Amino acid sequence: MASSATSNYSVEAKKKDIAEIEKEISFYKKAMNEKKKLAPFYRMGIVVKKITQAHIYMDIFTAQKEAGTHNSSYMDEAKKRLSQVFAEMDKLVTMKIDEPLDFNREMLDALLPFNPKLKLNYYKHMQKAIERMILQYGENTKWKWSFPDFWSKLAVSGKNLIDFREIESIRDPREEFYYDRHELLNIVKEGLFDASGHYRNKYELSTKSKNDLVHAIRLLESLKRIALLTGDPETIKKCKTGIDTYKSRIETTDEDEDKAKKVKKK
């Protein structure tokens, strides 16, 4: 009984933490309207708070599970908060995949004091939160095939945070954020490639929808643009191979559908 009481106290304390964070988010939103130039930084503050809330909801889920209660609503709230992170990132740097690499220049310039190390920290914290969410939901969750979307959005948000002009112009390893900048670049490249694979798996193991292969191609096209800019022939080759394979699968699917329609008409 003591263990259960302690668990209940812990849950109530964590719920209060969530409520306090909600107040801070409300403050940031109000401040954004009053101080337009600082709006991107308040929005990034909201992103951090949303990730923190997601972890607290997952803490509550774990505490209740250990006490013998399985309440998936807390996991759903965590998932909701992580989805809201990408809504904020869309306003911060957009969530567009198919644009040229420097398309959001004005947004990046507005974020200049938000240095590469902080950008890298965002990516890593969000990555860990998504990994934890997937692990805690478990293999048999109904949300399994929504997870590729999280990986795609994480990679795209990371790509759109990168200032590719800096990548091209700053070549001195002694520069303060040189290694952070290149770590973020590499982790985003890996993220785009992996997310494409997640969509391929979604197609093969679940939906059989061409839209999933189309999205996998878009992610690889985005990665190929980065590889061309940064001079990465190995990644360019991997992208071309993947794109050709997925396009071939789509063509085969179209042909099979046409044959099936002709047979049906007969």
N, C-alpha and C positions, 0 to 999 in steps of 0.2 A: 504493500500500500504506500509506503514511504516513497518508493521509486516512482509510482504513478503520480503522487502529489508533486514530487520534484519535477517530473516531466511536464505536468500541467502548468506549473509555475514558469518553467522555461518557455513553454509555448506562449503563455500570456505576455511574458517579458518581450519575446521576439515580435509579437503582434504590435506591442507598443513601439518597438523600434521601427517597424514598417510605417506606422502612423506618423512618427516623428520625421521620417525620411520624406513622407508625402507632403508634410508641411514645408520642408526645405525645397522640394520640387516646385511647390506653389510659389515660394519666394523667388526662385530662379525665373519662373515664367513671368512673374510681375516685373522683375528687374529687366528682363529682356525687352519688354515694351517701353521701359523708361530709359534704358541706355542701349540704343540700337548698335553702337559700335562694339559693345561688349557682348552682344547677343550670341555670337558663336561660342564664346567661352562659357556662358551660362548654359547653353544647350549641351555642351560637352559635359558640364557638371551634372545635368539631368541624366545623360547617358550613364555616367558613373553611378549615380544613385539608383537607376533602374537595375543595373547589374547587381548592385548590393542587395536590393529588394529581392531579386530572383534567388540569390544565395540564401537569404533568410527564409524565404518560403520553402526552399529545399531542406534547410535545417529543420524546420517545423515538421515537414513530411518525414524526415529521418527519425526525429524524436518520437513522433507518434507511432511510427512503424516499430521502433524498438520497444514501445510500451504496449504493442499488440494491436494497434489501430492502423488500418490502411485507408487513408483519406487522400485520394488522388487529386482532390480539388486544389490542394496546396501546390502540387506539381503543375497543375493547369495554370495557376496564378504565376508561377515561376516562368512558364513557357510564354505566357502573355506579356510579362515584363521584358523578356528577351526580344520578343517581336516588336515591342514598343521602342526598344533601342534602335532598331533599323528604321523605324518611322522618323526618329530624331536624326539619324544619320542621313536620311534622304533630304532633310531640310538643311543639313550641315554641308554635305558634299555631293548630294544626290546618290541614287542607287542605280544609275544607268550603266549598262554593260557595253553597249555598242558604239560609244562615242570615241573620238580621238583622245589620246592620253592627256592632253592639256586642255580639255574642253571646259573644265570648271575652274579656270584660272582665277576668276574674281573671288570665288569661295575659298580657294587655297590661300590667296593673298590676305583675306580677312582673318585667316587662321594662323598667320605667320608666327606669332609668339608661342603657338602650340607646337613645340619642337618635335623632331623625329622620335626622340625617346618616349615622349608622352603618347605619340601615335602608336608606337610599338607596344606600349603598355596597354592601351585600349584593346589592340588586337589580341594580345595574349590573354588578357582577363576575360574577354568575350569568348575566346576559344575554349578556355577552361570551363566557363559557365555552361557552354553548349555541351561539352563533353560530359560534364556532371549531370546535366539534365537528361541526356540520352541514357547514361548509365542507370540513373535512378528510375526512369520510366521502365526500363527493362526491355528485353528482346520482343516480348509479345504485345507491346502497347499498340493501341489503334492509331497512334500518332507516328508510327515508324516511318511512313513514307512522306511525312511532312519534314523530316529532318534534313533531307538533301537541300531543301529551300533555305534552311538556316546556314548550312555550309556555303551555299552559293552567295547568300547575302553578306556573310562575314567576309568572304574573299573580295566581293565587289566593293564593299565599304572600305576595305583596306586599300584596294587599288585606287579608289577615288580620293583617299587621304594622302597618297604619295605625291610629292612634288617632283615630277619627272624632269623638270628643268634643273633642279638641284642635283638629281642623279647624274645628269649629263655634264653639269658645269663644275661640280665639286669632286675633284679626284684625289685630293690630298688626305691620306689616312690620319694626318695629325689634326684635321678639323674636328671640332668637339663632338659632333653627332654623326661622323662618317660611318662608324660601325653600326649604330642604331638604324641609320637610314638603309644600309644594305641588308641588315637582318630583316627589317620590315619588307624590303623588296623581295627577298628570298622566301619569306614565310607566306607572302601574298601569292607568289608564283606557285608555290606548293599547294596553297589553298585553292586556287583556280583550277589546277590540274585535278586535285582530289575531288573537288565539287563536281567537275565534269564526270568523273568516274561514278560518283554517287547517283547522278541522274541516269547514267547508262544502266546501273544496277536497278534503279527504280523502273526503268523501261523493261528490262529483261525479266525481273522477278515479280513485277506487280502490274503496271498499267498497260504495257504494250502500246502506249500512246506516243505517236511521232513527236508530239510537243516536247516530251522529255529529251529525246535525242536532239531536237532543234536547240533546246536550251544548253545541252552538253556541248554542242558545236559553238554556240555563242560564247561560252566560257573559254573554250580553247582558242577561239578567234581573238578574244581579249588578251589571253596569255601570249599568243603569238605576236601581237602588237608590242607587248612589253619586251619579249625576247628579241624582236627585230631592233628595237631601240637600244637595248643594252648589249647587243652582240652576243647572243646565246644560241649558237647553231644547233646544239643538242636538243634544247627545248623546242626550237622551231621545227625540227624534224619530228619530234614526238607529237607536236600539235598537228602538223600536216597529216601524219599517219592516223591520228585519232579522228580528225575532221573527215578525211577520205573514207574511213571505216564507217562512221556514223551516217554520212551521206549515202553510202552504198546500201546501208541497212534501210534507210528511208525509201530509197528507190525500189528496193526489193519488196518492201511492205506495200508501196503504191501499186506495183505490178500485181502482187497477190490480191490486193483489193479489187483491182480492175478485172482480173480473171474471175474472182468470186461473183462480181456483179454480172458478168456476161453469162456465167453458168446459171445464175438465178433467173435471168431474163428468159433463158431457154426453157 
